[in-house]
């Protein structure tokens, strides 16, 4: 979803002079930005499942695992982007994640495109071990989720007016206070699925929710409503695991799982790849009048490219980093380091 919307923007989506085959195409393409919120929801669910299995030394183990899963990959990405984008002077603000607080100013120090999401993730990662016990207190979790939704609404409405926060570089909408409700939704979904909550969805209900989601897309409804509908579909999928494999053909599912495996590297580099390839992609599609047709031509080339980059990055950097973290935990948490 995220790569698709950024690719469409490279090809002209959003330009006043661009042409579309369908009057709804732009809304559908722009809906790809909800992929970020979906990732936040899924991230919280995945962390809950992983964390619940680590009983001994959970907090220490958790922070070591998170560090080696993220920071070495991030460190290399920052250095590569800084060199290629000639922004070496901004390396300290990015390696320390200070850019998350400073991007509200005109001289935005953010180097890696889209890295505001990592800043949001970092805030949640730091808080996660302390909010995880909420999954056992569903009523309190529901209330807190509602509070965070309200916080987003109030923050978007009054941050600039009351708190004098500058909205340069879309700082207000991309700040953690605008997005943390997604993680709470993930915790809530995990709680419902683990406790085998009595409600069970059905194909009819899921189709209705999907149609309702499409309606919110073409009518430009509030993103919160869209995220809630997507969260319901995620819950429905996870609550009926026996039916899940049959929804997607095995070969397609394997390909999707591969993209998921390499997703971190893909996300860190996809905007850089698109920027460097924009001249080529526009060159081969410039004679095509409609955005949808241009996307049809450019999408296979783009996804094959980022897939190969993601695979290379995973096996050369991510896997090595994860292995180092596991060896360190084994050394500290196993008697005599064995």
BELPE-V947299 format. One record per run of one state. SS is the DSSP state (H for helix, E for strand, - for the rest). FROM is the first residue (numbers start at 1). LEN is the number of residues. If there is no record, write none. Layout:
BEGIN
ss->{SS,SS}
from->{FROM,FROM}
len->{LEN,LEN}
END
This chain:
BEGIN
ss->{-,H,-,E,-,H,-,H,-,H,-,H,-,H,-,H,-,H,-,H,-,H,-,H,-,H,-,H,-,H,-,H,-,E,H,-,H,-}
from->{1,2,11,19,20,25,52,58,85,88,96,99,103,116,137,138,163,168,175,176,179,180,195,203,219,223,240,241,245,250,262,263,286,290,291,334,335,338}
len->{1,9,8,1,5,27,6,27,3,8,3,4,13,21,1,25,5,7,1,3,1,15,8,16,4,17,1,4,5,12,1,23,4,1,43,1,3,1}
END
